[in-house]
Amino acid sequence: MNGAQVLMSTASASGIDVCFSNPGTTELAMIEALDKNKTIRPVLSLFEGVCSGAADGFGRMLGRPAMTLLHLGPGFANSIANLHNARRAHSPILNIIGDHATWHVEYDPPLASDITSLARPVSDWFNYASSPDDCRIKINEALEVCITAPGKISTLVIPTDVQEAKAGTPGKISSNNFQLNSYFNENKVEQLAKRLSDNDGKVIILLGTNALTELGQNAAHKISVTLNAKIYAETFPARWDRGAHISVPERFPYFPEVGYDVLKNAKIIILVGARAPIAYFGVTGVPSQLFPENSIYELASAAEDGEGAIVSLAEAIGAASVQTSSDWDPPSQPNLKRPLDVKSCGEMVAYLLPENSIAVVEGATSTPPFYTASPAGASHTLITNTGGAIGQGMPVATGAAIACPERQVINLQADGSGAYTVQALWTQAREQLNVVTILCSNRKYGILRVEFERAGIDPTARITDQMTSLDNPPLNWVAIANGFGVAACKVNTLEELQTSLIRAIAEPGPYLIEVPM
């Protein structure tokens, strides 16, 4: 075997079964190795940002890494924005980058770059393979880091001459079970239970991704009933289980003034897998830190078992027998005579959401109505943009659909962010993935206009309007989707949206519905 075949064999034996790829000339041997291996599913993308976003979606749903195969430093650079989101989501990802032959680098060829400086900011582990046998060693090291709680990103660079060189005597190939080992500190639970028994002030519980499970949310609800506490989910969770059988909390507010007002009188803020609340952006006159001093108690970090910790706390304060309930109204069919707008669109999607589906949302102004309409509806997993780098919705939906082919994926997508990584539609068509994209087309960067208004700047002034408008020329989303091989339609009424969404869910393969707003 050569170095590339050693790498693929080791990765496959360790449990890697999907490779999101956009290869080039420095990855030829690895493509051949994929062909010989046959146990790793290669998924081609037209853009590296789709590869990294898809690997993020795969990791969020399964808790184990997929591989990306990327071309040199510039190819990796194209993947960085969605790796930033993936790192914030604690998604396990294994990146493989092909590099120039070691003997060729000194000539400074056109695609030579400082891969190290590009990769380190979005990699928890980074290294080069120096020989075929080193490929085996380094891939095992990389995967061990990937599956270290709460999930990490590893990046390995392999020069072409290392890929092509013959390996020595085959070594032992170890296997990983890809279980993200985590725990919680029982002493913290006991200390907090005692503190809560003596506390007569306002208690707030903030749940992060590892506690936003059915058990975690229901346990938090029991505690809230017992202590008259208020529960929030972190603003942008990596994944959030929701449905009528779960006591789903509210999201913590996005705008800092509102978040500060929620927390200003809190005596104790219990963090369960969430970070202490800070403002998303610095706003003059508003503190960056939204919580009172000495109010934070971290029950469990993102690397710990948040679900186990909050369940244990409910038992420690005698709340385990409290009945759970939902404060949300179940979604109902909106009046079909209503105008088709952000609110009615979100309500219709919530009403038609299939059982056990995956909802991927990206759009600061177009998705909030869905958040409030869907908690008590069909059971679903919600995926949000954890890092704020836009262009993650379509790629993450692609990866989630590959991870869970038995589940329907609904991508509620804004038009501005959708245009960043629209190439994901081609991969959805090529792989015939069950992804329905609801493309909310307001033909502007809506959240930026909101921020202009909040800053006292006229969003309709000539330059501000020009810099936030997507209407000159308008994007023809039906034609774009068709061009990538995805069936699509444009709807103009709520009734048309209902008919089209029912049909799109019923039919296999991807579909895009453009919803003008």
Secondary structure in CASP SS format (residue, H / E / C, confidence):
PFRMAT SS
TARGET T0000
AUTHOR 0000-0000-0000
METHOD secondary structure of the structure
MODEL  1
M C 1.00
N E 1.00
G H 1.00
A H 1.00
Q H 1.00
V H 1.00
L H 1.00
M H 1.00
S H 1.00
T H 1.00
A H 1.00
S H 1.00
A H 1.00
S C 1.00
G C 1.00
I C 1.00
D C 1.00
V E 1.00
C E 1.00
F E 1.00
S E 1.00
N C 1.00
P C 1.00
G C 1.00
T H 1.00
T H 1.00
E H 1.00
L H 1.00
A H 1.00
M H 1.00
I H 1.00
E H 1.00
A H 1.00
L H 1.00
D H 1.00
K H 1.00
N H 1.00
K C 1.00
T C 1.00
I C 1.00
R E 1.00
P E 1.00
V E 1.00
L E 1.00
S C 1.00
L C 1.00
F C 1.00
E H 1.00
G H 1.00
V H 1.00
C H 1.00
S H 1.00
G H 1.00
A H 1.00
A H 1.00
D H 1.00
G H 1.00
F H 1.00
G H 1.00
R H 1.00
M H 1.00
L H 1.00
G C 1.00
R C 1.00
P C 1.00
A E 1.00
M E 1.00
T E 1.00
L E 1.00
L E 1.00
H E 1.00
L H 1.00
G H 1.00
P H 1.00
G H 1.00
F H 1.00
A H 1.00
N H 1.00
S H 1.00
I H 1.00
A H 1.00
N H 1.00
L H 1.00
H H 1.00
N H 1.00
A H 1.00
R H 1.00
R H 1.00
A C 1.00
H C 1.00
S C 1.00
P C 1.00
I E 1.00
L E 1.00
N E 1.00
I E 1.00
I E 1.00
G E 1.00
D E 1.00
H C 1.00
A C 1.00
T C 1.00
W C 1.00
H C 1.00
V H 1.00
E H 1.00
Y H 1.00
D C 1.00
P C 1.00
P C 1.00
L C 1.00
A C 1.00
S C 1.00
D C 1.00
I H 1.00
T H 1.00
S H 1.00
L H 1.00
A H 1.00
R H 1.00
P H 1.00
V H 1.00
S C 1.00
D C 1.00
W E 1.00
F E 1.00
N E 1.00
Y E 1.00
A C 1.00
S C 1.00
S C 1.00
P H 1.00
D H 1.00
D H 1.00
C H 1.00
R H 1.00
I H 1.00
K H 1.00
I H 1.00
N H 1.00
E H 1.00
A H 1.00
L H 1.00
E H 1.00
V H 1.00
C H 1.00
I C 1.00
T E 1.00
A C 1.00
P C 1.00
G C 1.00
K C 1.00
I E 1.00
S E 1.00
T E 1.00
L E 1.00
V E 1.00
I E 1.00
P E 1.00
T H 1.00
D H 1.00
V H 1.00
Q H 1.00
E H 1.00
A C 1.00
K E 1.00
A C 1.00
G C 1.00
T C 1.00
P C 1.00
G C 1.00
K C 1.00
I C 1.00
S C 1.00
S C 1.00
N C 1.00
N C 1.00
F C 1.00
Q C 1.00
L C 1.00
N E 1.00
S C 1.00
Y C 1.00
F C 1.00
N C 1.00
E H 1.00
N H 1.00
K H 1.00
V H 1.00
E H 1.00
Q H 1.00
L H 1.00
A H 1.00
K H 1.00
R H 1.00
L H 1.00
S H 1.00
D C 1.00
N C 1.00
D C 1.00
G C 1.00
K E 1.00
V E 1.00
I E 1.00
I E 1.00
L E 1.00
L E 1.00
G C 1.00
T H 1.00
N H 1.00
A H 1.00
L C 1.00
T C 1.00
E H 1.00
L H 1.00
G H 1.00
Q H 1.00
N H 1.00
A H 1.00
A H 1.00
H H 1.00
K H 1.00
I H 1.00
S H 1.00
V H 1.00
T H 1.00
L H 1.00
N C 1.00
A C 1.00
K E 1.00
I E 1.00
Y E 1.00
A E 1.00
E C 1.00
T C 1.00
F C 1.00
P C 1.00
A C 1.00
R C 1.00
W E 1.00
D E 1.00
R E 1.00
G C 1.00
A C 1.00
H C 1.00
I C 1.00
S C 1.00
V C 1.00
P C 1.00
E E 1.00
R E 1.00
F C 1.00
P C 1.00
Y C 1.00
F C 1.00
P H 1.00
E H 1.00
V H 1.00
G H 1.00
Y H 1.00
D H 1.00
V H 1.00
L H 1.00
K C 1.00
N C 1.00
A E 1.00
K E 1.00
I E 1.00
I E 1.00
I E 1.00
L E 1.00
V E 1.00
G C 1.00
A C 1.00
R C 1.00
A C 1.00
P C 1.00
I E 1.00
A C 1.00
Y C 1.00
F C 1.00
G C 1.00
V C 1.00
T C 1.00
G C 1.00
V C 1.00
P C 1.00
S C 1.00
Q E 1.00
L C 1.00
F C 1.00
P C 1.00
E C 1.00
N C 1.00
S C 1.00
I E 1.00
Y E 1.00
E E 1.00
L E 1.00
A E 1.00
S C 1.00
A C 1.00
A C 1.00
E C 1.00
D C 1.00
G H 1.00
E H 1.00
G H 1.00
A H 1.00
I H 1.00
V H 1.00
S H 1.00
L H 1.00
A H 1.00
E H 1.00
A H 1.00
I C 1.00
G C 1.00
A C 1.00
A C 1.00
S C 1.00
V C 1.00
Q C 1.00
T C 1.00
S C 1.00
S C 1.00
D C 1.00
W C 1.00
D C 1.00
P C 1.00
P C 1.00
S C 1.00
Q C 1.00
P C 1.00
N C 1.00
L C 1.00
K C 1.00
R C 1.00
P C 1.00
L C 1.00
D C 1.00
V H 1.00
K H 1.00
S H 1.00
C H 1.00
G H 1.00
E H 1.00
M H 1.00
V H 1.00
A H 1.00
Y H 1.00
L H 1.00
L C 1.00
P C 1.00
E C 1.00
N C 1.00
S E 1.00
I E 1.00
A E 1.00
V E 1.00
V E 1.00
E E 1.00
G C 1.00
A C 1.00
T C 1.00
S C 1.00
T C 1.00
P H 1.00
P H 1.00
F H 1.00
Y H 1.00
T H 1.00
A H 1.00
S C 1.00
P C 1.00
A C 1.00
G C 1.00
A C 1.00
S C 1.00
H E 1.00
T E 1.00
L E 1.00
I E 1.00
T C 1.00
N C 1.00
T C 1.00
G C 1.00
G C 1.00
A C 1.00
I C 1.00
G C 1.00
Q C 1.00
G H 1.00
M H 1.00
P H 1.00
V H 1.00
A H 1.00
T H 1.00
G H 1.00
A H 1.00
A H 1.00
I H 1.00
A H 1.00
C C 1.00
P C 1.00
E C 1.00
R C 1.00
Q C 1.00
V E 1.00
I E 1.00
N E 1.00
L E 1.00
Q E 1.00
A E 1.00
D H 1.00
G H 1.00
S H 1.00
G H 1.00
A C 1.00
Y C 1.00
T C 1.00
V C 1.00
Q C 1.00
A H 1.00
L H 1.00
W H 1.00
T H 1.00
Q H 1.00
A H 1.00
R H 1.00
E H 1.00
Q C 1.00
L C 1.00
N C 1.00
V E 1.00
V E 1.00
T E 1.00
I E 1.00
L E 1.00
C E 1.00
S E 1.00
N C 1.00
R C 1.00
K E 1.00
Y C 1.00
G H 1.00
I H 1.00
L H 1.00
R H 1.00
V H 1.00
E H 1.00
F H 1.00
E H 1.00
R H 1.00
A C 1.00
G C 1.00
I C 1.00
D C 1.00
P C 1.00
T C 1.00
A C 1.00
R H 1.00
I H 1.00
T H 1.00
D H 1.00
Q H 1.00
M H 1.00
T H 1.00
S E 1.00
L C 1.00
D E 1.00
N C 1.00
P C 1.00
P E 1.00
L C 1.00
N C 1.00
W H 1.00
V H 1.00
A H 1.00
I H 1.00
A H 1.00
N H 1.00
G H 1.00
F C 1.00
G C 1.00
V C 1.00
A E 1.00
A E 1.00
C E 1.00
K E 1.00
V C 1.00
N C 1.00
T C 1.00
L H 1.00
E H 1.00
E H 1.00
L H 1.00
Q H 1.00
T H 1.00
S H 1.00
L H 1.00
I H 1.00
R H 1.00
A H 1.00
I H 1.00
A H 1.00
E C 1.00
P C 1.00
G C 1.00
P C 1.00
Y E 1.00
L E 1.00
I E 1.00
E E 1.00
V E 1.00
P E 1.00
M C 1.00
END
